[in-house]
């Protein structure tokens, strides 16, 4: 029996006034898929991720998300507005009894959850975004440059965490070794 896809994009077209960024784009993400999205800087990778997430709508075509499918994104520049600490941000979507998931991710990523948001570096903010994403355990994870600002130990831990997850993911990275270790298909 064929599995229902988590997400299907059909005939997607998108432009911002000039030449179309995408025309006739089709994509199917199945449960457990591990997809690498590669391309030159400025080619529309992050825009495609926003379209997959549903944050922006296509000009043409259809985006269909399977009922009950959860999608979570780790952005390059996470918005931590309204949170006192990195841990508050990371745990915001979890039930209080699930805070241990943040502790596990924080330890693996080398994140101190007690750091105040206004004092956090870009790398610490990204680690908090990764902890939030991994702890939420969505069916589909979208990771935009997750290894930026991570040290070798944190990259190794993240690679192992992603390799062992049951979730599907779409991953943008310029780290070829990271992509080789995780991706099963390249877009």
C-alpha positions in Angstrom: 0.0 0.0 0.0 1.3 3.4 -0.9 2.1 5.9 1.9 0.4 9.3 1.9 3.0 12.0 1.5 3.5 14.5 4.4 3.6 17.4 1.9 3.0 17.8 -1.8 3.8 20.9 -3.9 2.3 20.8 -7.4 2.9 23.2 -10.2 4.3 25.9 -7.9 5.0 29.3 -9.4 6.3 32.2 -7.4 7.8 35.6 -8.3 8.4 39.0 -6.7 7.8 41.3 -9.6 10.6 40.3 -11.9 11.5 37.0 -13.5 9.7 34.1 -11.7 11.7 32.5 -8.9 9.9 29.2 -9.4 7.8 27.9 -12.3 6.1 24.5 -12.4 7.9 23.3 -9.3 6.8 19.9 -8.0 7.9 18.3 -4.7 6.7 15.4 -2.6 8.0 14.8 0.9 7.3 11.3 2.3 7.5 10.2 5.9 11.2 9.7 6.8 12.6 11.6 3.8 16.0 13.2 4.3 16.3 15.9 1.6 19.2 18.3 1.0 18.3 21.6 -0.8 21.3 23.1 -2.4 22.0 26.0 -4.6 23.8 29.3 -4.9 23.3 32.0 -2.4 20.2 34.1 -3.4 18.8 31.3 -5.6 15.6 31.0 -3.5 16.4 28.1 -1.1 15.1 30.0 2.0 12.1 31.2 0.0 11.2 27.6 -0.9 11.5 26.6 2.7 9.0 29.4 3.7 6.7 28.1 0.9 7.0 24.5 2.2 6.3 25.7 5.7 3.2 27.6 4.5 4.4 31.0 5.6 4.2 32.3 2.1 1.7 31.3 -0.6 2.6 30.5 -4.2 1.3 32.6 -7.1 0.3 29.5 -8.9 0.0 25.8 -8.0 -1.0 24.0 -4.8 0.6 23.2 -1.5 -1.1 20.2 0.3 -0.1 19.2 3.8 -1.4 15.8 5.0 -3.9 16.2 7.8 -2.3 16.1 11.2 1.2 16.7 9.9 3.3 19.0 12.0 5.9 21.2 10.4 8.6 23.1 12.3 11.4 25.4 11.0 14.8 26.3 12.2 15.5 29.7 10.6 18.8 31.4 10.0 17.7 34.4 12.1 15.2 33.2 14.8 12.9 35.8 16.4 13.3 35.6 20.2 11.1 38.6 20.9 9.1 38.3 24.1 11.3 35.7 25.7 13.6 36.4 28.8 16.0 33.5 28.3 17.1 31.1 25.6 15.5 28.3 27.5 12.2 30.1 27.7 12.3 30.4 23.9 13.3 26.8 23.3 10.6 25.4 25.7 7.7 27.7 24.6 5.9 25.1 22.5 6.3 22.2 25.0 4.2 21.0 27.9 6.0 21.6 31.2 6.5 17.9 31.6 8.5 17.8 28.4 11.2 20.3 29.5 13.7 17.4 29.7 13.8 17.4 25.9 15.3 20.9 26.0 17.8 19.8 28.6 18.9 16.9 26.3 19.2 19.2 23.3 20.9 22.0 25.2 23.6 19.6 26.6 24.2 18.1 23.1 24.4 21.5 21.4 26.4 23.2 24.2 23.7 25.7 25.0 23.2 27.4 28.4 19.4 27.9 28.5 19.7 30.5 31.3 21.4 33.0 29.0 19.3 36.2 28.7 18.0 36.7 25.1 19.4 40.3 24.9 22.9 39.0 25.9 22.9 36.0 23.5 25.2 35.8 20.5 23.9 34.8 17.1 25.3 31.3 17.6 23.6 30.9 21.0 20.3 32.0 19.4 20.7 29.5 16.7 21.4 26.7 19.2 18.2 27.7 21.1 16.3 27.5 17.8 17.7 24.0 17.1 16.8 22.9 20.6 13.3 24.2 20.2 12.9 22.4 16.8 14.3 19.1 17.9 12.3 19.1 21.2 9.0 19.7 19.4 9.4 16.5 17.4 7.5 17.5 14.3 6.7 15.1 11.5 8.6 17.4 9.1 11.6 19.6 10.0 12.9 22.4 7.9 16.5 23.4 8.7 18.0 26.4 7.1 21.8 26.4 7.6 21.7 24.5 10.9 25.5 24.1 11.3 26.3 27.8 11.0 27.9 29.1 14.2 28.2 25.5 15.7 31.5 24.0 16.9 32.6 20.6 15.8 31.2 18.8 18.8 27.7 20.4 18.4 27.7 19.6 14.7 28.5 16.0 15.5 25.7 15.8 18.1 23.2 17.4 15.7 24.2 15.0 12.9 23.6 12.1 15.2 20.3 13.5 16.4 19.1 14.0 12.8 20.3 10.6 11.7 18.3 8.9 14.5 15.1 10.9 14.1 12.0 9.4 12.6 10.9 12.8 11.3 11.4 13.8 7.7 13.5 16.8 7.0 14.6 19.3 4.3 18.0 20.7 5.0 19.9 23.7 3.5 23.6 23.6 4.2 26.9 24.4 2.5 28.6 21.8 4.8 29.1 19.0 2.3 30.3 16.4 4.9 27.1 17.1 6.9 24.9 16.7 3.8 26.7 13.5 2.8 26.2 12.0 6.2 22.4 12.8 6.3 20.8 13.4 3.0 19.3 10.6 0.9 18.3 12.9 -2.0 19.4 16.3 -3.2 17.2 18.9 -4.7 
